Amino acid sequence: MAGVREVTDLDARPTSSPADRAVLAEQPFDKLLERLERERREADKQRELTICIAQAYSSAGDLGTARQQLERLLTENARDTQLLTQLATLAESEGDVNLALKYQRQLEKAAPNNRTTG
């Protein structure tokens, strides 16, 4: 296929480009998770790959597991606004309004100057 790299070319780095995501979309889900978990064991890639793993679960419709993955990262930095935003969105998508509000409140405390007015 023109423009699409072999999966083996992707093994050395996390997925970021549309072409990379297209190749990974063709892989069985369990193989993708196995690869991401293996790469996550490298300390310098833990955060980035945990976010990738959460996105993979979310894309597969497993929002609860996606949320659990991100909650692990939140224990390292409870004021991480990117994670809080993603967690609030996941909780809302799961229909857990109370949990979504909890994350929104944490987000407000972490970044009070970033409020949007509507």
Backbone as XML, in Angstrom:
<?xml version="1.0"?>
<chain id="A" units="angstrom">
  <residue number="1" name="MET">
    <atom name="N" x="0.829" y="-1.166" z="0.000"/>
    <atom name="CA" x="0.000" y="0.000" z="0.000"/>
    <atom name="C" x="0.883" y="1.243" z="0.000"/>
  </residue>
  <residue number="2" name="ALA">
    <atom name="N" x="0.702" y="2.131" z="-0.923"/>
    <atom name="CA" x="1.527" y="3.327" z="-1.007"/>
    <atom name="C" x="1.190" y="4.271" z="0.140"/>
  </residue>
  <residue number="3" name="GLY">
    <atom name="N" x="2.209" y="4.855" z="0.731"/>
    <atom name="CA" x="2.013" y="5.837" z="1.785"/>
    <atom name="C" x="1.819" y="5.259" z="3.174"/>
  </residue>
  <residue number="4" name="VAL">
    <atom name="N" x="1.717" y="3.946" z="3.296"/>
    <atom name="CA" x="1.532" y="3.326" z="4.602"/>
    <atom name="C" x="2.751" y="2.479" z="4.904"/>
  </residue>
  <residue number="5" name="ARG">
    <atom name="N" x="3.364" y="2.750" z="6.059"/>
    <atom name="CA" x="4.568" y="2.035" z="6.450"/>
    <atom name="C" x="4.235" y="0.685" z="7.036"/>
  </residue>
  <residue number="6" name="GLU">
    <atom name="N" x="5.202" y="-0.193" z="6.996"/>
    <atom name="CA" x="5.063" y="-1.497" z="7.633"/>
    <atom name="C" x="4.953" y="-1.300" z="9.134"/>
  </residue>
  <residue number="7" name="VAL">
    <atom name="N" x="4.240" y="-2.182" z="9.806"/>
    <atom name="CA" x="4.082" y="-2.105" z="11.246"/>
    <atom name="C" x="5.423" y="-2.152" z="11.950"/>
  </residue>
  <residue number="8" name="THR">
    <atom name="N" x="6.357" y="-2.891" z="11.414"/>
    <atom name="CA" x="7.667" y="-2.998" z="12.055"/>
    <atom name="C" x="8.373" y="-1.649" z="12.101"/>
  </residue>
  <residue number="9" name="ASP">
    <atom name="N" x="8.088" y="-0.753" z="11.173"/>
    <atom name="CA" x="8.678" y="0.577" z="11.203"/>
    <atom name="C" x="8.165" y="1.383" z="12.392"/>
  </residue>
  <residue number="10" name="LEU">
    <atom name="N" x="7.006" y="1.032" z="12.915"/>
    <atom name="CA" x="6.389" y="1.791" z="13.980"/>
    <atom name="C" x="6.809" y="1.313" z="15.358"/>
  </residue>
  <residue number="11" name="ASP">
    <atom name="N" x="7.440" y="0.161" z="15.432"/>
    <atom name="CA" x="7.747" y="-0.424" z="16.727"/>
    <atom name="C" x="8.682" y="0.419" z="17.576"/>
  </residue>
  <residue number="12" name="ALA">
    <atom name="N" x="9.439" y="1.298" z="16.981"/>
    <atom name="CA" x="10.427" y="2.071" z="17.730"/>
    <atom name="C" x="9.862" y="3.344" z="18.346"/>
  </residue>
  <residue number="13" name="ARG">
    <atom name="N" x="8.619" y="3.726" z="17.998"/>
    <atom name="CA" x="8.088" y="4.978" z="18.532"/>
    <atom name="C" x="6.573" y="4.914" z="18.688"/>
  </residue>
  <residue number="14" name="PRO">
    <atom name="N" x="6.026" y="5.789" z="19.566"/>
    <atom name="CA" x="4.573" y="5.817" z="19.729"/>
    <atom name="C" x="3.891" y="6.330" z="18.475"/>
  </residue>
  <residue number="15" name="THR">
    <atom name="N" x="2.646" y="5.990" z="18.329"/>
    <atom name="CA" x="1.859" y="6.400" z="17.178"/>
    <atom name="C" x="1.500" y="7.870" z="17.272"/>
  </residue>
  <residue number="16" name="SER">
    <atom name="N" x="1.684" y="8.593" z="16.160"/>
    <atom name="CA" x="1.298" y="9.987" z="16.195"/>
    <atom name="C" x="0.705" y="10.473" z="14.880"/>
  </residue>
  <residue number="17" name="SER">
    <atom name="N" x="1.165" y="9.981" z="13.756"/>
    <atom name="CA" x="0.673" y="10.493" z="12.484"/>
    <atom name="C" x="-0.556" y="9.714" z="12.026"/>
  </residue>
  <residue number="18" name="PRO">
    <atom name="N" x="-1.363" y="10.308" z="11.137"/>
    <atom name="CA" x="-2.528" y="9.594" z="10.606"/>
    <atom name="C" x="-2.151" y="8.285" z="9.909"/>
  </residue>
  <residue number="19" name="ALA">
    <atom name="N" x="-1.021" y="8.278" z="9.202"/>
    <atom name="CA" x="-0.590" y="7.042" z="8.531"/>
    <atom name="C" x="-0.273" y="5.959" z="9.558"/>
  </residue>
  <residue number="20" name="ASP">
    <atom name="N" x="0.389" y="6.339" z="10.651"/>
    <atom name="CA" x="0.698" y="5.383" z="11.712"/>
    <atom name="C" x="-0.585" y="4.828" z="12.315"/>
  </residue>
  <residue number="21" name="ARG">
    <atom name="N" x="-1.543" y="5.708" z="12.594"/>
    <atom name="CA" x="-2.807" y="5.255" z="13.176"/>
    <atom name="C" x="-3.551" y="4.330" z="12.223"/>
  </residue>
  <residue number="22" name="ALA">
    <atom name="N" x="-3.464" y="4.589" z="10.935"/>
    <atom name="CA" x="-4.136" y="3.731" z="9.959"/>
    <atom name="C" x="-3.541" y="2.329" z="9.971"/>
  </residue>
  <residue number="23" name="VAL">
    <atom name="N" x="-2.229" y="2.254" z="10.071"/>
    <atom name="CA" x="-1.574" y="0.940" z="10.123"/>
    <atom name="C" x="-1.985" y="0.205" z="11.385"/>
  </residue>
  <residue number="24" name="LEU">
    <atom name="N" x="-1.976" y="0.923" z="12.507"/>
    <atom name="CA" x="-2.333" y="0.280" z="13.765"/>
    <atom name="C" x="-3.795" y="-0.140" z="13.802"/>
  </residue>
  <residue number="25" name="ALA">
    <atom name="N" x="-4.649" y="0.570" z="13.086"/>
    <atom name="CA" x="-6.060" y="0.205" z="13.042"/>
    <atom name="C" x="-6.257" y="-1.163" z="12.396"/>
  </residue>
  <residue number="26" name="GLU">
    <atom name="N" x="-5.316" y="-1.576" z="11.574"/>
    <atom name="CA" x="-5.400" y="-2.873" z="10.916"/>
    <atom name="C" x="-4.922" y="-4.006" z="11.821"/>
  </residue>
  <residue number="27" name="GLN">
    <atom name="N" x="-4.204" y="-3.686" z="12.892"/>
    <atom name="CA" x="-3.700" y="-4.709" z="13.805"/>
    <atom name="C" x="-4.821" y="-5.159" z="14.730"/>
  </residue>
  <residue number="28" name="PRO">
    <atom name="N" x="-4.798" y="-6.412" z="15.141"/>
    <atom name="CA" x="-5.757" y="-6.847" z="16.147"/>
    <atom name="C" x="-5.556" y="-6.040" z="17.423"/>
  </residue>
  <residue number="29" name="PHE">
    <atom name="N" x="-6.654" y="-5.729" z="18.096"/>
    <atom name="CA" x="-6.624" y="-4.881" z="19.282"/>
    <atom name="C" x="-5.690" y="-5.427" z="20.354"/>
  </residue>
  <residue number="30" name="ASP">
    <atom name="N" x="-5.732" y="-6.728" z="20.592"/>
    <atom name="CA" x="-4.891" y="-7.297" z="21.649"/>
    <atom name="C" x="-3.407" y="-7.162" z="21.320"/>
  </residue>
  <residue number="31" name="LYS">
    <atom name="N" x="-3.053" y="-7.258" z="20.049"/>
    <atom name="CA" x="-1.651" y="-7.092" z="19.648"/>
    <atom name="C" x="-1.210" y="-5.639" z="19.842"/>
  </residue>
  <residue number="32" name="LEU">
    <atom name="N" x="-2.099" y="-4.718" z="19.530"/>
    <atom name="CA" x="-1.798" y="-3.304" z="19.737"/>
    <atom name="C" x="-1.558" y="-3.031" z="21.217"/>
  </residue>
  <residue number="33" name="LEU">
    <atom name="N" x="-2.456" y="-3.504" z="22.070"/>
    <atom name="CA" x="-2.284" y="-3.290" z="23.507"/>
    <atom name="C" x="-1.013" y="-3.938" z="24.032"/>
  </residue>
  <residue number="34" name="GLU">
    <atom name="N" x="-0.720" y="-5.123" z="23.545"/>
    <atom name="CA" x="0.502" y="-5.821" z="23.960"/>
    <atom name="C" x="1.728" y="-4.984" z="23.626"/>
  </residue>
  <residue number="35" name="ARG">
    <atom name="N" x="1.749" y="-4.435" z="22.436"/>
    <atom name="CA" x="2.875" y="-3.614" z="21.997"/>
    <atom name="C" x="2.990" y="-2.338" z="22.833"/>
  </residue>
  <residue number="36" name="LEU">
    <atom name="N" x="1.866" y="-1.670" z="23.067"/>
    <atom name="CA" x="1.883" y="-0.447" z="23.855"/>
    <atom name="C" x="2.301" y="-0.716" z="25.301"/>
  </residue>
  <residue number="37" name="GLU">
    <atom name="N" x="1.811" y="-1.815" z="25.873"/>
    <atom name="CA" x="2.192" y="-2.184" z="27.244"/>
    <atom name="C" x="3.698" y="-2.462" z="27.327"/>
  </residue>
  <residue number="38" name="ARG">
    <atom name="N" x="4.220" y="-3.144" z="26.325"/>
    <atom name="CA" x="5.652" y="-3.454" z="26.303"/>
    <atom name="C" x="6.476" y="-2.162" z="26.242"/>
  </residue>
  <residue number="39" name="GLU">
    <atom name="N" x="6.063" y="-1.247" z="25.394"/>
    <atom name="CA" x="6.782" y="0.022" z="25.270"/>
    <atom name="C" x="6.631" y="0.873" z="26.523"/>
  </residue>
  <residue number="40" name="ARG">
    <atom name="N" x="5.501" y="0.760" z="27.211"/>
    <atom name="CA" x="5.259" y="1.575" z="28.397"/>
    <atom name="C" x="6.222" y="1.228" z="29.530"/>
  </residue>
  <residue number="41" name="ARG">
    <atom name="N" x="6.768" y="0.041" z="29.507"/>
    <atom name="CA" x="7.696" y="-0.367" z="30.564"/>
    <atom name="C" x="8.956" y="0.482" z="30.590"/>
  </residue>
  <residue number="42" name="GLU">
    <atom name="N" x="9.231" y="1.173" z="29.490"/>
    <atom name="CA" x="10.363" y="2.089" z="29.449"/>
    <atom name="C" x="9.955" y="3.351" z="30.200"/>
  </residue>
  <residue number="43" name="ALA">
    <atom name="N" x="10.669" y="3.678" z="31.257"/>
    <atom name="CA" x="10.286" y="4.761" z="32.170"/>
    <atom name="C" x="10.040" y="6.094" z="31.465"/>
  </residue>
  <residue number="44" name="ASP">
    <atom name="N" x="10.830" y="6.407" z="30.461"/>
    <atom name="CA" x="10.690" y="7.709" z="29.822"/>
    <atom name="C" x="9.450" y="7.821" z="28.935"/>
  </residue>
  <residue number="45" name="LYS">
    <atom name="N" x="8.731" y="6.734" z="28.732"/>
    <atom name="CA" x="7.556" y="6.752" z="27.870"/>
    <atom name="C" x="6.259" y="6.418" z="28.610"/>
  </residue>
  <residue number="46" name="GLN">
    <atom name="N" x="6.310" y="6.280" z="29.920"/>
    <atom name="CA" x="5.144" y="5.801" z="30.645"/>
    <atom name="C" x="3.929" y="6.695" z="30.467"/>
  </residue>
  <residue number="47" name="ARG">
    <atom name="N" x="4.070" y="7.969" z="30.658"/>
    <atom name="CA" x="2.918" y="8.869" z="30.566"/>
    <atom name="C" x="2.328" y="8.861" z="29.158"/>
  </residue>
  <residue number="48" name="GLU">
    <atom name="N" x="3.181" y="9.070" z="28.190"/>
    <atom name="CA" x="2.739" y="9.141" z="26.795"/>
    <atom name="C" x="2.043" y="7.854" z="26.361"/>
  </residue>
  <residue number="49" name="LEU">
    <atom name="N" x="2.612" y="6.725" z="26.711"/>
    <atom name="CA" x="2.032" y="5.457" z="26.282"/>
    <atom name="C" x="0.790" y="5.084" z="27.093"/>
  </residue>
  <residue number="50" name="THR">
    <atom name="N" x="0.710" y="5.516" z="28.325"/>
    <atom name="CA" x="-0.522" y="5.289" z="29.081"/>
    <atom name="C" x="-1.667" y="6.054" z="28.430"/>
  </residue>
  <residue number="51" name="ILE">
    <atom name="N" x="-1.400" y="7.257" z="27.976"/>
    <atom name="CA" x="-2.414" y="8.034" z="27.262"/>
    <atom name="C" x="-2.798" y="7.324" z="25.965"/>
  </residue>
  <residue number="52" name="CYS">
    <atom name="N" x="-1.818" y="6.759" z="25.258"/>
    <atom name="CA" x="-2.108" y="5.993" z="24.034"/>
    <atom name="C" x="-2.972" y="4.767" z="24.343"/>
  </residue>
  <residue number="53" name="ILE">
    <atom name="N" x="-2.657" y="4.076" z="25.422"/>
    <atom name="CA" x="-3.421" y="2.894" z="25.816"/>
    <atom name="C" x="-4.845" y="3.294" z="26.176"/>
  </residue>
  <residue number="54" name="ALA">
    <atom name="N" x="-4.988" y="4.382" z="26.913"/>
    <atom name="CA" x="-6.323" y="4.868" z="27.263"/>
    <atom name="C" x="-7.119" y="5.210" z="26.007"/>
  </residue>
  <residue number="55" name="GLN">
    <atom name="N" x="-6.463" y="5.838" z="25.048"/>
    <atom name="CA" x="-7.137" y="6.179" z="23.794"/>
    <atom name="C" x="-7.551" y="4.919" z="23.032"/>
  </residue>
  <residue number="56" name="ALA">
    <atom name="N" x="-6.707" y="3.909" z="23.065"/>
    <atom name="CA" x="-7.048" y="2.649" z="22.390"/>
    <atom name="C" x="-8.293" y="2.026" z="23.016"/>
  </residue>
  <residue number="57" name="TYR">
    <atom name="N" x="-8.337" y="1.985" z="24.345"/>
    <atom name="CA" x="-9.521" y="1.452" z="25.018"/>
    <atom name="C" x="-10.753" y="2.294" z="24.713"/>
  </residue>
  <residue number="58" name="SER">
    <atom name="N" x="-10.597" y="3.601" z="24.735"/>
    <atom name="CA" x="-11.706" y="4.495" z="24.445"/>
    <atom name="C" x="-12.227" y="4.278" z="23.027"/>
  </residue>
  <residue number="59" name="SER">
    <atom name="N" x="-11.312" y="4.151" z="22.080"/>
    <atom name="CA" x="-11.705" y="3.921" z="20.682"/>
    <atom name="C" x="-12.417" y="2.592" z="20.502"/>
  </residue>
  <residue number="60" name="ALA">
    <atom name="N" x="-12.070" y="1.621" z="21.357"/>
    <atom name="CA" x="-12.705" y="0.308" z="21.294"/>
    <atom name="C" x="-14.034" y="0.285" z="22.064"/>
  </residue>
  <residue number="61" name="GLY">
    <atom name="N" x="-14.373" y="1.417" z="22.692"/>
    <atom name="CA" x="-15.634" y="1.505" z="23.419"/>
    <atom name="C" x="-15.552" y="1.112" z="24.879"/>
  </residue>
  <residue number="62" name="ASP">
    <atom name="N" x="-14.357" y="0.818" z="25.362"/>
    <atom name="CA" x="-14.168" y="0.442" z="26.764"/>
    <atom name="C" x="-13.768" y="1.689" z="27.554"/>
  </residue>
  <residue number="63" name="LEU">
    <atom name="N" x="-14.758" y="2.532" z="27.811"/>
    <atom name="CA" x="-14.491" y="3.819" z="28.448"/>
    <atom name="C" x="-14.038" y="3.667" z="29.893"/>
  </residue>
  <residue number="64" name="GLY">
    <atom name="N" x="-14.558" y="2.672" z="30.596"/>
    <atom name="CA" x="-14.167" y="2.445" z="31.987"/>
    <atom name="C" x="-12.689" y="2.122" z="32.127"/>
  </residue>
  <residue number="65" name="THR">
    <atom name="N" x="-12.201" y="1.246" z="31.269"/>
    <atom name="CA" x="-10.776" y="0.897" z="31.314"/>
    <atom name="C" x="-9.927" y="2.077" z="30.874"/>
  </residue>
  <residue number="66" name="ALA">
    <atom name="N" x="-10.404" y="2.823" z="29.889"/>
    <atom name="CA" x="-9.682" y="4.027" z="29.461"/>
    <atom name="C" x="-9.552" y="4.989" z="30.632"/>
  </residue>
  <residue number="67" name="ARG">
    <atom name="N" x="-10.642" y="5.177" z="31.362"/>
    <atom name="CA" x="-10.628" y="6.070" z="32.516"/>
    <atom name="C" x="-9.672" y="5.568" z="33.589"/>
  </residue>
  <residue number="68" name="GLN">
    <atom name="N" x="-9.672" y="4.271" z="33.848"/>
    <atom name="CA" x="-8.770" y="3.702" z="34.850"/>
    <atom name="C" x="-7.311" y="3.946" z="34.493"/>
  </residue>
  <residue number="69" name="GLN">
    <atom name="N" x="-6.988" y="3.821" z="33.216"/>
    <atom name="CA" x="-5.614" y="4.071" z="32.773"/>
    <atom name="C" x="-5.204" y="5.511" z="33.085"/>
  </residue>
  <residue number="70" name="LEU">
    <atom name="N" x="-6.088" y="6.467" z="32.791"/>
    <atom name="CA" x="-5.773" y="7.870" z="33.030"/>
    <atom name="C" x="-5.744" y="8.199" z="34.518"/>
  </residue>
  <residue number="71" name="GLU">
    <atom name="N" x="-6.594" y="7.532" z="35.287"/>
    <atom name="CA" x="-6.589" y="7.765" z="36.737"/>
    <atom name="C" x="-5.255" y="7.366" z="37.359"/>
  </residue>
  <residue number="72" name="ARG">
    <atom name="N" x="-4.611" y="6.365" z="36.811"/>
    <atom name="CA" x="-3.273" y="5.988" z="37.295"/>
    <atom name="C" x="-2.298" y="7.142" z="37.153"/>
  </residue>
  <residue number="73" name="LEU">
    <atom name="N" x="-2.376" y="7.829" z="36.034"/>
    <atom name="CA" x="-1.489" y="8.979" z="35.818"/>
    <atom name="C" x="-1.842" y="10.132" z="36.741"/>
  </residue>
  <residue number="74" name="LEU">
    <atom name="N" x="-3.115" y="10.283" z="37.031"/>
    <atom name="CA" x="-3.559" y="11.381" z="37.875"/>
    <atom name="C" x="-3.003" y="11.251" z="39.287"/>
  </residue>
  <residue number="75" name="THR">
    <atom name="N" x="-2.718" y="10.025" z="39.720"/>
    <atom name="CA" x="-2.140" y="9.849" z="41.051"/>
    <atom name="C" x="-0.739" y="10.448" z="41.138"/>
  </residue>
  <residue number="76" name="GLU">
    <atom name="N" x="-0.072" y="10.568" z="39.993"/>
    <atom name="CA" x="1.262" y="11.161" z="39.951"/>
    <atom name="C" x="1.212" y="12.685" z="39.975"/>
  </residue>
  <residue number="77" name="ASN">
    <atom name="N" x="0.133" y="13.262" z="39.438"/>
    <atom name="CA" x="-0.020" y="14.714" z="39.404"/>
    <atom name="C" x="-1.514" y="15.038" z="39.383"/>
  </residue>
  <residue number="78" name="ALA">
    <atom name="N" x="-2.068" y="15.277" z="40.556"/>
    <atom name="CA" x="-3.507" y="15.520" z="40.689"/>
    <atom name="C" x="-3.952" y="16.844" z="40.063"/>
  </residue>
  <residue number="79" name="ARG">
    <atom name="N" x="-2.992" y="17.667" z="39.632"/>
    <atom name="CA" x="-3.327" y="18.960" z="39.030"/>
    <atom name="C" x="-3.081" y="18.979" z="37.517"/>
  </residue>
  <residue number="80" name="ASP">
    <atom name="N" x="-2.953" y="17.823" z="36.913"/>
    <atom name="CA" x="-2.710" y="17.712" z="35.475"/>
    <atom name="C" x="-4.006" y="18.051" z="34.732"/>
  </residue>
  <residue number="81" name="THR">
    <atom name="N" x="-4.062" y="19.242" z="34.185"/>
    <atom name="CA" x="-5.298" y="19.723" z="33.563"/>
    <atom name="C" x="-5.689" y="18.917" z="32.319"/>
  </residue>
  <residue number="82" name="GLN">
    <atom name="N" x="-4.708" y="18.436" z="31.571"/>
    <atom name="CA" x="-5.005" y="17.619" z="30.396"/>
    <atom name="C" x="-5.715" y="16.334" z="30.820"/>
  </residue>
  <residue number="83" name="LEU">
    <atom name="N" x="-5.189" y="15.675" z="31.832"/>
    <atom name="CA" x="-5.811" y="14.437" z="32.311"/>
    <atom name="C" x="-7.183" y="14.695" z="32.907"/>
  </residue>
  <residue number="84" name="LEU">
    <atom name="N" x="-7.311" y="15.751" z="33.693"/>
    <atom name="CA" x="-8.599" y="16.067" z="34.299"/>
    <atom name="C" x="-9.665" y="16.329" z="33.238"/>
  </residue>
  <residue number="85" name="THR">
    <atom name="N" x="-9.284" y="17.017" z="32.187"/>
    <atom name="CA" x="-10.222" y="17.282" z="31.088"/>
    <atom name="C" x="-10.631" y="15.977" z="30.412"/>
  </residue>
  <residue number="86" name="GLN">
    <atom name="N" x="-9.660" y="15.109" z="30.126"/>
    <atom name="CA" x="-9.960" y="13.830" z="29.486"/>
    <atom name="C" x="-10.822" y="12.954" z="30.388"/>
  </residue>
  <residue number="87" name="LEU">
    <atom name="N" x="-10.511" y="12.948" z="31.688"/>
    <atom name="CA" x="-11.280" y="12.135" z="32.627"/>
    <atom name="C" x="-12.713" y="12.638" z="32.750"/>
  </residue>
  <residue number="88" name="ALA">
    <atom name="N" x="-12.907" y="13.940" z="32.773"/>
    <atom name="CA" x="-14.256" y="14.500" z="32.836"/>
    <atom name="C" x="-15.051" y="14.112" z="31.593"/>
  </residue>
  <residue number="89" name="THR">
    <atom name="N" x="-14.409" y="14.173" z="30.447"/>
    <atom name="CA" x="-15.074" y="13.799" z="29.192"/>
    <atom name="C" x="-15.435" y="12.317" z="29.180"/>
  </residue>
  <residue number="90" name="LEU">
    <atom name="N" x="-14.511" y="11.465" z="29.613"/>
    <atom name="CA" x="-14.794" y="10.030" z="29.669"/>
    <atom name="C" x="-15.934" y="9.721" z="30.632"/>
  </residue>
  <residue number="91" name="ALA">
    <atom name="N" x="-15.910" y="10.332" z="31.810"/>
    <atom name="CA" x="-16.955" y="10.095" z="32.792"/>
    <atom name="C" x="-18.313" y="10.532" z="32.242"/>
  </residue>
  <residue number="92" name="GLU">
    <atom name="N" x="-18.340" y="11.661" z="31.575"/>
    <atom name="CA" x="-19.584" y="12.139" z="30.972"/>
    <atom name="C" x="-20.066" y="11.174" z="29.885"/>
  </residue>
  <residue number="93" name="SER">
    <atom name="N" x="-19.127" y="10.686" z="29.076"/>
    <atom name="CA" x="-19.482" y="9.730" z="28.024"/>
    <atom name="C" x="-20.023" y="8.427" z="28.594"/>
  </residue>
  <residue number="94" name="GLU">
    <atom name="N" x="-19.535" y="8.060" z="29.785"/>
    <atom name="CA" x="-20.021" y="6.855" z="30.461"/>
    <atom name="C" x="-21.380" y="7.088" z="31.118"/>
  </residue>
  <residue number="95" name="GLY">
    <atom name="N" x="-21.798" y="8.333" z="31.173"/>
    <atom name="CA" x="-23.057" y="8.660" z="31.817"/>
    <atom name="C" x="-22.927" y="8.897" z="33.309"/>
  </residue>
  <residue number="96" name="ASP">
    <atom name="N" x="-21.709" y="9.020" z="33.807"/>
    <atom name="CA" x="-21.465" y="9.243" z="35.220"/>
    <atom name="C" x="-21.284" y="10.747" z="35.457"/>
  </residue>
  <residue number="97" name="VAL">
    <atom name="N" x="-22.407" y="11.438" z="35.592"/>
    <atom name="CA" x="-22.385" y="12.889" z="35.718"/>
    <atom name="C" x="-21.682" y="13.316" z="37.005"/>
  </residue>
  <residue number="98" name="ASN">
    <atom name="N" x="-21.906" y="12.592" z="38.097"/>
    <atom name="CA" x="-21.268" y="12.955" z="39.362"/>
    <atom name="C" x="-19.744" y="12.886" z="39.264"/>
  </residue>
  <residue number="99" name="LEU">
    <atom name="N" x="-19.240" y="11.837" z="38.622"/>
    <atom name="CA" x="-17.792" y="11.715" z="38.457"/>
    <atom name="C" x="-17.266" y="12.799" z="37.520"/>
  </residue>
  <residue number="100" name="ALA">
    <atom name="N" x="-17.999" y="13.090" z="36.464"/>
    <atom name="CA" x="-17.598" y="14.158" z="35.549"/>
    <atom name="C" x="-17.515" y="15.492" z="36.292"/>
  </residue>
  <residue number="101" name="LEU">
    <atom name="N" x="-18.495" y="15.758" z="37.167"/>
    <atom name="CA" x="-18.471" y="16.991" z="37.957"/>
    <atom name="C" x="-17.295" y="17.012" z="38.925"/>
  </residue>
  <residue number="102" name="LYS">
    <atom name="N" x="-16.971" y="15.855" z="39.499"/>
    <atom name="CA" x="-15.819" y="15.766" z="40.403"/>
    <atom name="C" x="-14.544" y="16.192" z="39.673"/>
  </residue>
  <residue number="103" name="TYR">
    <atom name="N" x="-14.361" y="15.658" z="38.459"/>
    <atom name="CA" x="-13.168" y="16.016" z="37.692"/>
    <atom name="C" x="-13.201" y="17.481" z="37.263"/>
  </residue>
  <residue number="104" name="GLN">
    <atom name="N" x="-14.385" y="17.991" z="36.942"/>
    <atom name="CA" x="-14.504" y="19.406" z="36.579"/>
    <atom name="C" x="-14.130" y="20.299" z="37.757"/>
  </residue>
  <residue number="105" name="ARG">
    <atom name="N" x="-14.550" y="19.907" z="38.968"/>
    <atom name="CA" x="-14.187" y="20.684" z="40.169"/>
    <atom name="C" x="-12.677" y="20.645" z="40.402"/>
  </residue>
  <residue number="106" name="GLN">
    <atom name="N" x="-12.078" y="19.470" z="40.228"/>
    <atom name="CA" x="-10.620" y="19.369" z="40.366"/>
    <atom name="C" x="-9.926" y="20.238" z="39.327"/>
  </residue>
  <residue number="107" name="LEU">
    <atom name="N" x="-10.453" y="20.240" z="38.126"/>
    <atom name="CA" x="-9.889" y="21.059" z="37.050"/>
    <atom name="C" x="-9.974" y="22.535" z="37.409"/>
  </residue>
  <residue number="108" name="GLU">
    <atom name="N" x="-11.098" y="22.960" z="37.973"/>
    <atom name="CA" x="-11.273" y="24.349" z="38.387"/>
    <atom name="C" x="-10.249" y="24.731" z="39.452"/>
  </residue>
  <residue number="109" name="LYS">
    <atom name="N" x="-10.000" y="23.829" z="40.395"/>
    <atom name="CA" x="-9.012" y="24.099" z="41.448"/>
    <atom name="C" x="-7.595" y="24.131" z="40.877"/>
  </residue>
  <residue number="110" name="ALA">
    <atom name="N" x="-7.328" y="23.268" z="39.899"/>
    <atom name="CA" x="-5.983" y="23.177" z="39.316"/>
    <atom name="C" x="-5.668" y="24.362" z="38.419"/>
  </residue>
  <residue number="111" name="ALA">
    <atom name="N" x="-6.673" y="24.888" z="37.746"/>
    <atom name="CA" x="-6.456" y="25.978" z="36.795"/>
    <atom name="C" x="-7.617" y="26.969" z="36.865"/>
  </residue>
  <residue number="112" name="PRO">
    <atom name="N" x="-7.725" y="27.709" z="37.960"/>
    <atom name="CA" x="-8.869" y="28.614" z="38.126"/>
    <atom name="C" x="-8.911" y="29.740" z="37.093"/>
  </residue>
  <residue number="113" name="ASN">
    <atom name="N" x="-7.807" y="30.089" z="36.507"/>
    <atom name="CA" x="-7.777" y="31.164" z="35.525"/>
    <atom name="C" x="-8.142" y="30.718" z="34.121"/>
  </residue>
  <residue number="114" name="ASN">
    <atom name="N" x="-8.345" y="29.412" z="33.933"/>
    <atom name="CA" x="-8.658" y="28.881" z="32.606"/>
    <atom name="C" x="-10.148" y="28.652" z="32.412"/>
  </residue>
  <residue number="115" name="ARG">
    <atom name="N" x="-10.968" y="29.263" z="33.226"/>
    <atom name="CA" x="-12.412" y="29.082" z="33.088"/>
    <atom name="C" x="-12.891" y="29.699" z="31.794"/>
  </residue>
  <residue number="116" name="THR">
    <atom name="N" x="-13.882" y="29.035" z="31.215"/>
    <atom name="CA" x="-14.501" y="29.591" z="30.013"/>
    <atom name="C" x="-15.832" y="30.194" z="30.415"/>
  </residue>
  <residue number="117" name="THR">
    <atom name="N" x="-16.200" y="31.264" z="29.773"/>
    <atom name="CA" x="-17.488" y="31.881" z="30.054"/>
    <atom name="C" x="-18.426" y="31.570" z="28.923"/>
  </residue>
  <residue number="118" name="GLY">
    <atom name="N" x="-19.666" y="31.391" z="29.235"/>
    <atom name="CA" x="-20.596" y="31.000" z="28.190"/>
    <atom name="C" x="-21.870" y="31.728" z="28.199"/>
  </residue>
</chain>
